[in-house]
C-alpha cells in the first residue's frame, strides 16, 4: 500500500489560493474549509456570527451599549481582513504579504480577477485590460447600487450584476482548466451574502424607527438631542399607562396621514380608553386614584378635567408637565396617530439607557419629534 506523496519544497498545492480568498470574501471561513483547515474555518465563521450578533444586540437591544457595538465593528473588520489573508496563506504555504497584495500581484490565476470583481464589478476586466467591458460593468454596477438606495426593488439586480461580473471575468481570464462547480457555488454565495448585507438599511426600519428629541417637553426622562429607538406599532400593540410613545401631531396631521413619520411628537401614556382622568392638586388622577409618577421633577401647576377617555383614544402628557403641549392642550390622542413605543436612548453615549415603563417590572421592549 503506497503512502500518499507529500508536496516537496517549492511544489505548488493543488488548491487555488485566490479561489480560497474568493470563498472567504463571500462567506468568512469558507476559504479555510476549502483549504482543508475545517476547524479554523469554523472558528472564523462562528467568530464572525458572534461579532455580528453582539453588534446588533448592543445597538438595538434595550440593555445594549450602542457605543460598544459600534466599536466592535473594528475587530470585526480586522477579523474579516485576517480571514482573507489566512485563506490565501492556508492554500499557499509560505506566502508573503506582498504576494497577497492585490496592488502588486501578477498571476494568470483566473480567480484573481474574480476577487477584484467582488470588490467592484468591472475591476477584474480592467485588470485583464478589457477596458470596454470593465468600464461598462463598473458604471452599471455603481449606478444601480446608487439607485437602489431610493428603490429597494433594485436590490436583487445589484447583487446579480456583481455575480454576473464575477462570472464573466472568470470566463474571460486565461486558465488551463476551469472549475465551473466552484464558480457556481461562489456566485450563489455572492448573491446571497450581498443581498443580505445590502438589505439591512431597508429591513431595520421595519423593526425600529430612529427619532431625535428637539424639545424639553419630556425632561427629565428625555433631553434635547437625545436619539431614541422606537418600535413601530404592531397590529396587536396595546398601549399601557407609563409607555413612552411617538405619534404624529394630531394638530398638524390630517387623519388620512395619521401614523406617518412626519410632524412627530413624543409623550407618555397617562390614561387609556374608558378611564376617567383629571389633573388636580399637582398630580394626575385616574378614576379618582392618584397616579404615582416618580420621574416627575415638579408638581403640575395646572388643573384639567375630569373627563373620560373615549374609545380609540389615549390621554398623553409630557414628563415636563408644565412646559409641554400635549393632551391637556389639544385633547385626546386618536390611536391611529401612534407610530410606536420608544424603548431606548441609543445616543449620545453617556445617555444610552432603556426607556423602562415604571409601572412594569421589566423594561419595555431619521425622523424629528416635537
C-alpha positions as CSV (number, residue, x, y, z in Angstrom):
1,X,0.0,0.0,0.0
2,X,1.5,3.3,-1.1
3,X,1.7,6.3,1.2
4,X,0.2,9.5,0.0
5,X,3.0,11.6,-1.5
6,X,3.9,14.8,0.3
7,X,4.4,18.1,-1.5
8,X,8.1,18.9,-2.0
9,X,9.6,22.3,-1.2
10,X,8.6,24.7,-3.9
11,X,5.9,22.3,-5.3
12,X,2.5,24.1,-5.9
13,X,-0.5,23.0,-3.9
14,X,-3.5,21.6,-5.8
15,X,-5.7,24.2,-4.2
16,X,-6.1,27.7,-5.7
17,X,-5.1,30.5,-3.2
18,X,-7.3,33.0,-4.9
19,X,-10.3,30.7,-5.1
20,X,-9.9,30.4,-1.3
21,X,-9.8,34.1,-1.0
22,X,-13.0,34.5,-3.1
23,X,-14.8,31.9,-1.0
24,X,-13.8,33.7,2.3
25,X,-14.7,37.1,0.8
26,X,-18.2,35.8,0.2
27,X,-18.5,33.6,3.3
28,X,-15.9,34.1,6.0
29,X,-14.3,30.8,6.9
30,X,-15.3,29.1,3.7
31,X,-11.8,29.5,2.1
32,X,-10.2,27.8,5.1
33,X,-12.6,24.9,4.8
34,X,-11.8,24.7,1.1
35,X,-8.1,24.5,2.0
36,X,-8.8,21.7,4.4
37,X,-8.5,23.7,7.6
38,X,-12.0,22.8,8.7
39,X,-11.6,23.7,12.4
40,X,-10.0,27.1,11.7
41,X,-12.7,27.9,9.1
42,X,-15.5,27.0,11.6
43,X,-13.8,29.2,14.3
44,X,-13.6,32.1,11.9
45,X,-17.2,31.7,10.7
46,X,-18.5,31.4,14.3
47,X,-16.5,34.4,15.4
48,X,-18.0,36.5,12.6
49,X,-21.5,35.4,13.5
50,X,-20.7,36.2,17.2
51,X,-19.4,39.6,16.4
52,X,-22.3,40.5,14.2
53,X,-24.8,39.2,16.8
54,X,-23.1,41.2,19.6
55,X,-23.1,44.4,17.4
56,X,-26.8,44.0,16.6
57,X,-27.7,43.3,20.2
58,X,-25.6,46.2,21.5
59,X,-27.1,48.7,19.1
60,X,-30.8,47.7,19.1
61,X,-31.5,45.8,22.3
62,X,-32.8,47.9,25.3
63,X,-29.9,46.9,27.5
64,X,-27.2,47.1,24.9
65,X,-24.4,49.7,24.8
66,X,-24.6,51.4,21.4
67,X,-21.0,52.8,21.5
68,X,-19.6,49.4,22.4
69,X,-21.5,47.9,19.5
70,X,-20.1,50.4,17.1
71,X,-16.5,50.0,18.4
72,X,-16.9,46.2,17.8
73,X,-17.0,47.0,14.1
74,X,-13.2,47.5,14.3
75,X,-12.4,43.9,15.4
76,X,-15.0,42.6,13.0
77,X,-13.3,44.3,10.1
78,X,-9.9,43.2,11.3
79,X,-11.1,39.6,11.6
80,X,-12.6,39.8,8.1
81,X,-9.3,41.0,6.6
82,X,-7.3,38.3,8.5
83,X,-9.8,35.8,7.2
84,X,-9.0,36.8,3.6
85,X,-5.2,36.7,4.2
86,X,-5.4,33.4,6.1
87,X,-7.4,31.7,3.4
88,X,-4.7,32.6,0.9
89,X,-2.0,31.6,3.3
90,X,-3.6,28.2,4.1
91,X,-3.8,27.4,0.3
92,X,-0.3,28.5,-0.4
93,X,2.1,27.8,2.4
94,X,4.9,30.4,2.8
95,X,3.1,33.2,1.1
96,X,4.3,36.7,1.9
97,X,2.1,39.8,2.4
98,X,3.5,41.2,-0.9
99,X,2.3,38.1,-2.8
100,X,-1.2,38.6,-1.3
101,X,-1.5,42.3,-2.1
102,X,-3.9,43.0,-4.9
103,X,-1.7,46.0,-5.9
104,X,1.4,44.0,-6.6
105,X,0.0,40.6,-7.5
106,X,0.8,39.3,-11.0
107,X,-0.7,36.0,-12.0
108,X,-2.6,34.1,-14.6
109,X,-4.8,32.6,-11.9
110,X,-8.4,33.2,-13.2
111,X,-9.7,33.5,-9.6
112,X,-7.6,36.7,-9.0
113,X,-9.7,38.9,-11.4
114,X,-12.8,37.3,-9.9
115,X,-11.7,38.6,-6.5
116,X,-11.3,42.1,-8.0
117,X,-14.8,41.9,-9.4
118,X,-16.1,41.0,-6.0
119,X,-14.8,44.3,-4.8
120,X,-16.4,46.2,-7.7
121,X,-17.9,44.8,-10.9
122,X,-15.6,45.5,-13.8
123,X,-12.3,45.8,-11.9
124,X,-11.4,42.2,-12.9
125,X,-12.0,43.1,-16.6
126,X,-9.9,46.2,-16.2
127,X,-7.1,44.1,-14.7
128,X,-7.3,41.9,-17.8
129,X,-7.1,45.0,-19.9
130,X,-10.6,44.6,-21.3
131,X,-11.4,48.3,-20.8
132,X,-14.8,48.5,-22.6
133,X,-16.4,45.6,-20.6
134,X,-14.8,46.7,-17.4
135,X,-16.0,50.3,-17.7
136,X,-19.5,49.2,-18.7
137,X,-19.8,46.8,-15.7
138,X,-18.3,49.4,-13.3
139,X,-20.7,52.2,-14.4
140,X,-23.7,50.0,-14.4
141,X,-22.9,48.4,-11.0
142,X,-22.3,51.8,-9.3
143,X,-25.4,53.4,-10.9
144,X,-27.7,50.5,-10.0
145,X,-26.3,50.4,-6.5
146,X,-26.9,54.2,-6.1
147,X,-30.5,53.9,-7.4
148,X,-31.2,51.0,-5.1
149,X,-30.8,53.5,-2.2
150,X,-34.1,55.0,-3.3
151,X,-35.8,52.0,-4.7
152,X,-35.3,48.7,-2.7
153,X,-36.8,46.7,-5.6
154,X,-33.4,47.2,-7.4
155,X,-31.5,45.4,-4.6
156,X,-31.7,41.9,-6.3
157,X,-30.4,43.5,-9.5
158,X,-27.3,44.9,-7.8
159,X,-26.4,41.5,-6.4
160,X,-27.0,39.9,-9.8
161,X,-24.7,42.5,-11.5
162,X,-21.9,41.7,-9.0
163,X,-22.4,37.9,-9.7
164,X,-22.5,38.4,-13.5
165,X,-19.3,40.5,-13.4
166,X,-17.6,37.7,-11.4
167,X,-18.8,35.0,-13.8
168,X,-17.9,36.9,-17.0
169,X,-14.4,37.8,-15.8
170,X,-13.7,34.1,-14.8
171,X,-14.7,33.1,-18.3
172,X,-12.6,35.8,-19.9
173,X,-9.4,35.0,-17.8
174,X,-6.8,32.7,-19.2
175,X,-6.8,29.3,-17.5
176,X,-5.5,25.8,-18.1
177,X,-8.7,24.3,-16.7
178,X,-12.0,25.6,-15.4
179,X,-13.7,24.8,-12.1
180,X,-17.3,25.5,-13.0
181,X,-18.7,23.8,-9.9
182,X,-16.7,26.1,-7.6
183,X,-17.8,29.1,-9.7
184,X,-21.5,28.2,-9.4
185,X,-21.0,27.8,-5.6
186,X,-19.2,31.1,-5.3
187,X,-21.7,33.1,-7.4
188,X,-24.6,31.7,-5.2
189,X,-22.7,32.8,-2.1
190,X,-22.0,36.2,-3.6
191,X,-25.7,36.7,-4.4
192,X,-27.0,35.6,-1.0
193,X,-24.4,37.4,1.1
194,X,-24.5,40.7,-0.8
195,X,-28.3,40.7,-0.9
196,X,-28.4,40.1,2.9
197,X,-26.0,42.8,3.7
198,X,-27.4,45.4,1.3
199,X,-31.0,44.7,2.6
200,X,-30.1,45.8,6.2
201,X,-30.8,49.5,5.7
202,X,-34.3,48.6,4.3
203,X,-35.1,45.8,6.8
204,X,-34.1,47.7,10.0
205,X,-36.8,50.5,9.6
206,X,-39.5,47.8,9.6
207,X,-38.5,46.9,13.2
208,X,-37.1,50.1,14.6
209,X,-37.6,53.8,13.9
210,X,-34.9,56.4,14.8
211,X,-36.0,59.7,16.2
212,X,-34.4,62.8,17.6
213,X,-35.7,64.8,20.6
214,X,-35.5,68.5,19.9
215,X,-37.5,70.0,22.8
216,X,-37.7,69.9,26.6
217,X,-41.2,68.6,26.9
218,X,-40.1,65.2,28.2
219,X,-37.5,66.3,30.7
220,X,-36.0,64.8,32.8
221,X,-36.6,61.5,31.1
222,X,-35.6,62.7,27.6
223,X,-33.2,65.5,27.0
224,X,-32.8,67.7,23.9
225,X,-30.9,65.9,21.1
226,X,-31.4,62.5,22.6
227,X,-31.7,59.9,19.9
228,X,-34.2,57.2,20.6
229,X,-35.3,53.9,19.1
230,X,-39.0,53.4,18.6
231,X,-40.6,50.0,18.0
232,X,-43.2,50.5,15.2
233,X,-46.7,49.8,16.4
234,X,-47.7,46.2,15.6
235,X,-51.3,45.3,14.9
236,X,-51.7,43.8,18.4
237,X,-49.9,46.6,20.3
238,X,-51.9,47.7,23.3
239,X,-50.5,50.8,25.0
240,X,-50.0,50.7,28.7
241,X,-50.1,53.5,31.2
242,X,-46.4,54.7,31.6
243,X,-45.4,53.8,28.0
244,X,-43.4,56.5,26.1
245,X,-44.9,56.7,22.6
246,X,-44.1,58.5,19.4
247,X,-47.0,59.7,17.3
248,X,-47.9,62.1,14.5
249,X,-49.0,65.5,15.8
250,X,-52.9,65.5,15.8
251,X,-52.9,69.3,15.5
252,X,-50.9,69.3,12.2
253,X,-51.5,65.8,10.7
254,X,-54.8,65.1,8.8
255,X,-56.5,61.8,9.6
256,X,-55.5,60.3,6.3
257,X,-51.8,60.8,7.1
258,X,-52.1,59.6,10.7
259,X,-49.1,57.5,11.9
260,X,-46.7,58.7,9.2
261,X,-43.2,59.7,10.1
262,X,-43.8,63.5,9.8
263,X,-44.7,66.1,12.5
264,X,-43.9,63.6,15.2
265,X,-44.2,64.1,19.0
266,X,-43.2,62.0,22.0
267,X,-45.2,61.8,25.2
268,X,-46.1,59.4,28.0
269,X,-49.4,57.5,28.1
270,X,-51.3,58.6,31.2
271,X,-54.8,57.2,30.6
272,X,-56.4,54.6,28.5
273,X,-59.8,54.3,26.8
274,X,-62.7,54.3,29.3
275,X,-60.7,55.7,32.2
276,X,-61.7,58.9,33.8
277,X,-58.7,61.3,34.1
278,X,-58.2,64.6,35.9
279,X,-55.3,66.8,36.9
280,X,-55.7,68.5,40.3
281,X,-53.7,69.1,43.4
282,X,-50.4,68.9,41.5
283,X,-50.9,65.4,40.1
284,X,-52.8,63.1,37.7
285,X,-55.8,61.2,39.0
286,X,-57.1,58.1,37.2
287,X,-60.6,57.0,38.2
288,X,-60.2,59.1,41.4
289,X,-56.9,57.3,42.3
290,X,-53.7,59.4,42.2
291,X,-51.1,58.2,39.6
292,X,-47.7,57.6,41.1
293,X,-45.1,59.2,38.8
294,X,-41.7,59.3,40.5
295,X,-39.9,60.5,37.3
296,X,-41.6,64.0,37.5
297,X,-39.3,66.7,38.7
298,X,-42.0,69.1,40.0
299,X,-45.7,69.2,40.8
300,X,-48.2,70.0,38.0
301,X,-49.3,73.7,38.2
302,X,-52.5,73.4,36.1
303,X,-55.8,71.7,36.5
304,X,-57.7,69.7,33.9
305,X,-60.9,67.6,33.7
306,X,-62.2,65.3,34.9
307,X,-63.1,63.7,31.5
308,X,-63.4,60.1,30.3
309,X,-61.0,58.9,27.6
310,X,-63.2,57.9,24.6
311,X,-62.7,54.6,22.8
312,X,-59.9,54.6,20.3
313,X,-58.1,57.4,22.0
314,X,-55.3,58.0,24.6
315,X,-54.5,60.7,27.1
316,X,-50.8,61.6,26.8
317,X,-48.7,64.1,28.7
318,X,-45.1,65.2,28.6
319,X,-42.9,64.4,31.6
320,X,-42.1,68.1,31.8
321,X,-45.8,68.7,32.6
322,X,-45.7,72.5,33.0
323,X,-43.8,73.1,29.7
324,X,-45.4,70.5,27.4
325,X,-48.0,70.9,24.7
326,X,-50.0,67.7,25.0
327,X,-53.4,66.3,25.7
328,X,-54.2,68.9,28.3
329,X,-53.9,71.4,25.5
330,X,-55.2,69.8,22.3
331,X,-57.3,66.9,23.7
332,X,-57.3,63.1,23.4
333,X,-54.9,61.4,21.0
334,X,-56.5,59.2,18.3
335,X,-54.7,55.8,18.4
336,X,-54.2,55.7,14.6
337,X,-51.7,58.5,15.1
338,X,-49.4,56.3,17.2
339,X,-46.2,55.3,15.4
340,X,-44.9,53.1,18.3
341,X,-43.4,52.9,21.7
342,X,-39.9,54.4,22.4
343,X,-37.7,51.7,24.2
344,X,-34.2,53.0,24.2
345,X,-32.0,56.1,24.2
346,X,-29.2,55.0,21.8
347,X,-27.1,58.2,21.6
348,X,-25.2,60.2,22.9
349,X,-23.0,57.5,24.6
350,X,-23.3,59.0,28.1
351,X,-27.2,58.9,27.8
352,X,-27.6,55.3,26.5
353,X,-30.2,53.5,28.5
354,X,-33.5,51.6,28.2
355,X,-36.7,53.6,28.5
356,X,-38.5,51.4,31.1
357,X,-42.1,51.7,31.9
358,X,-42.2,52.5,35.7
359,X,-45.5,50.6,36.0
360,X,-43.9,47.3,34.7
361,X,-41.3,45.0,36.3
362,X,-39.2,44.8,33.1
363,X,-38.1,47.4,30.5
364,X,-40.4,47.9,27.6
365,X,-39.1,46.5,24.8
366,X,-34.3,59.7,10.6
367,X,-37.5,61.5,12.0
368,X,-37.7,64.6,14.2
369,X,-40.2,64.8,17.0
370,X,-41.6,67.9,18.8
